[in-house]
Amino acid sequence: MLSVAKHVHGVRASGIRKFFDIVAEMTDVISLGVGEPDFATPWNMREACIWSLEKGYTNYTSNWGMLELRELICQHLEGLYGVSYSPANQVLVTVGVSEALDLVFRAILDPGDEVVIFDPCYVSYGPCVSFSHGVPVHVPTTVDQGFVPTPEQFRAAITPRTKAVLVAFPSNPTGAVADRETLQKIVDIAREADIFVVSDEIYDRLVYRAPHVCVAALDGAYDRTILLGGFSKSYAMTGLRIGYAAGPPDVIEAMMKIHQYVTLCAPITAQKAAIEALRYGEDSVREMRDEYNRRRRLIVKRFNDCGMPCMDPGGAFYAFPSVKDFGLSSEEFAERLLYEKRVVVVPGSAFGECGEGYVRASYATAIDRIEEAASRIADFVKSLPRAVAVG
Ligand SMILES: Cc1ncc(COP(=O)(O)O)c(C=O)c1O
């Protein structure tokens, strides 16, 4: 009988989509569901796209991405984090961090190789490893540890088949940020075990309490770290689909080999926008970050006030409050909240088993919408029979 490949069949569909399908049929819904900036791409970047189309730049670029863009990415990383990459063979421009994630695992994994992933985590990590014939090894973290793994947890997850560890701070879905010391310990353990470190730093510019720590810049990390970076979140460019990978030449060249056969290159229009972003986008990043920070403080306070304990997230644009006191699974909570109050949050279980008991609320939403959503959520929580009394 005809059938799709087992390693693809075995991966379950994303838990996020279901809610968006329901929402599409409803009116007066406030969505804290999507992980995407509510801002339009800053005007100068949109203008760069328009200008490039007017000029007729609609061709393929180098498979690696335009040299000018690769040079700017290198300057950007050097300037922000002091890590040096060669634009010639250490930076690959990709179709979002999504493509970079796919490529990196295809480039480094042999069938059966394991990748340590810390949960709760972004929905694509496990599937990308599985699609590359690898084995995701999910390590749970808890709110008590700030959703940051301990070195002991990481060490215990390593086996002779471990090929890589995936580090992703600031985190989607928890907003957690790992401190320098913890990240250094993770790198030290990766070195001892001689495994790769894949670091998804797509939210690097969206940090609110302390400067971002770039994993590749840590002691002993550079030669084994593949840094994945993007434009979607920092520059509100999700739909333009552009990102990059930077790392050791042999890995980047292997990723490039796959990329050149399956994608050819990232869209030129988006590359032009990314060039504009790196040249003149800094003020926009700052303005958007300040606004997210204002919303972050508001939403976290509102969750805590209504009896949904919420960790103070240090980065990204997600709050991850607990719903454990209400006697509902996170999916039931999210579903009832949607039907009864028309507010979308994502069940924490979509991000791994240890996400159960939490929901993810994105604050990439206008502040008046957050206020309204928070009031609806507070009403909903009050109506739940098993809600804990809140002062
Ligand atoms: C942690 C993380 N990594 C990667 C991605 C994919 O981003 P891109 O738009 O660059 O493909 C996302 C998108 O939500 C994300 O949250």
The ligand as a Gaussian input file, in Angstrom:
#p B3LYP/6-31G(d) Opt

LIG

0 1
 C       12.099000      30.549000      18.389000
 C       11.761000      30.718000      16.950000
 N       12.642000      30.298000      16.025000
 C       12.373000      30.408000      14.719000
 C       11.177000      30.930000      14.271000
 C       10.936000      31.021000      12.777000
 O       11.168000      32.326000      12.349000
 P       11.307000      32.775000      10.837000
 O       10.166000      33.700000      10.580000
 O       12.635000      33.500000      10.765000
 O       11.295000      31.572000       9.992000
 C       10.240000      31.384000      15.185000
 C        8.935000      31.901000      14.745000
 O        7.998000      32.051000      15.487000
 C       10.535000      31.267000      16.567000
 O        9.682000      31.693000      17.505000

